[in-house]
């Protein structure tokens, strides 16, 4: 029975396939291959320059492949005292992980409450959360900095992490997701004597791992790549994130290009790994946010 | 089998329990609601609502080097900003940038999504290649663009390529006429954001029922432009509206690539870059807050107008 659909579509296809549509297919693949090469080119340039000698990068007779590979550039980046790149990597990791854990935990619980726990004022509260989506977070950087400086959190991890942890958008996505969560599962848990916390953590969360993974991956990438807020709050070099360090090097007067490109390559490596292993969740998550957005 | 057991088990309790459970549940539910939503809502109040209120107050004061100024000056900060000057030109920069980047991203993302949707071989590979830049930061991309592709000297890739055709080197980021820096700014953003919107369109395309195309084919519509125009485009309406709004908000928040490619240059300085230098550089929180208020009001107006025109609110039931 299930075979019917594919078979008919296969038998129909050849009838439509005229010389024109073969040409069309060639043109489509041609366009996609060209686009793919353009999309991958910047990654290749980063890799090429990161493994080049300085003279190979700035040489007037530039070549697509470097003349020789300099793996020692990795060590040079970590040994450079003016960057403290290792510290930046640690800072970025701590910030990205803590921010993601905080965002996902708080937003999922709030989203669950808005979707599933009966409460008289939950509609106005939901609107209050929605309103925050209207104001882009970047617009609030001046006022948020004022709060952070009053709290004495400038140049601290909590100053960089906490204020951006409360994502109305993430809470909204979780609410929409939980609205469609099968009620029967929760009922079963309640009959087994679980309270709201028990139902949430022992039934709802374990059964929503794909959605949690998708949101976590999106949040980790956004947290790792954020720039303006860590730039404003983490002013001391000991609190610089990878992005702030790279930007400082980029806008400095004198720079070692090979070191800078190696640093950039090392900074995207963790995300590319996350990407390669969790791409399916990522695409699914983006697609789902798009439907709701 | 187990599902049958579960439903029969749920059935009777569900019909007998409600009155008692609802009465007992109310207080418990209220407590549970605050337990679940309280921490998040508190954070939202402290780090979103409070800053905006504080900023609104500060925008009516001359707050220089202090965040607790009591020196009220009315609308002076707003008047200063809206006079011809750097803030107003930053709004122009945003307008030009949005006029370039929004239609370009929209058209290219739609085109690539349609192409992806039509091929069967290596679709996942192409999709990954387009999506991979999404994992990259604007800082890293700006670096590759500034120091490798659009370096104004001979070893830059763009100059290598045009050199092969016999053209002179171009100083991409400092040339004013023609303003080549827009090419650099637009391509950075295209590279970084296209993948995300391709996925959104692809999700939209895959929700269109194939029967619609078959029906159109039976009715004599030619596959290609006609089905695209009369089926694909109308069916993608909701997605298109979301994409446009997201693109506009993202363009409006531009900071990273402008800061890293052009710094505090007057060539192209969008609002957030201007506010960054006003608030952080000059510690002028009065003008900085007024600027943030103007931006917040603008984005709310744009969202509401767009909602009116396209019915954005209807997208989420």
Interface residues (C-beta under 8 A of the other chain):
Chain A: X16 X25 X28 X29 X31 X32 X35 X36 X39 X40 X42 X43 X45 X46 X49 X57 X58 X59 X60 X62 X106 X107 X109 X110 X112 X113 X114 X117 X118 X119 X120 X122 X125 X128 X129 X132 X134 X135 X136 X138 X139 X140 X141 X142 X143 X144 X145 X146 X147 X149 X150 X162 X163 X164 X165 X166 X168 X171 X176 X184 X187 X188 X191 X195 X196 X197 X200 X221 X224 X225 X227 X228 X232 X243 X246 X247 X250 X251 X257 X260 X261 X264 X267 X268 X271 X272 X274 X275 X279 X282 X283 X286 X287 X288 X290 X291 X292 X293
Chain B: X6 X7 X9 X10 X13 X14 X25 X26 X28 X29 X30 X32 X33 X35 X36 X37 X39 X40 X41 X43 X44 X46 X47 X48 X49 X50 X51 X52 X54 X55 X58 X67 X112 X115 X116 X118 X119 X121 X125 X126 X127 X128 X129 X130 X131 X132 X133 X134 X135 X136 X137 X138 X139 X140 X141 X142 X143 X144 X145 X146 X147 X148 X149 X154 X155 X157 X160 X191 X194 X195 X196 X199 X200 X202 X203 X204 X207 X223 X239 X242 X243 X246 X249 X252 X253 X255 X256 X259 X260 X263 X272 X275 X276 X279 X280 X285 X288 X289 X291 X292 X295 X296 X299 X300 X303 X315 X316
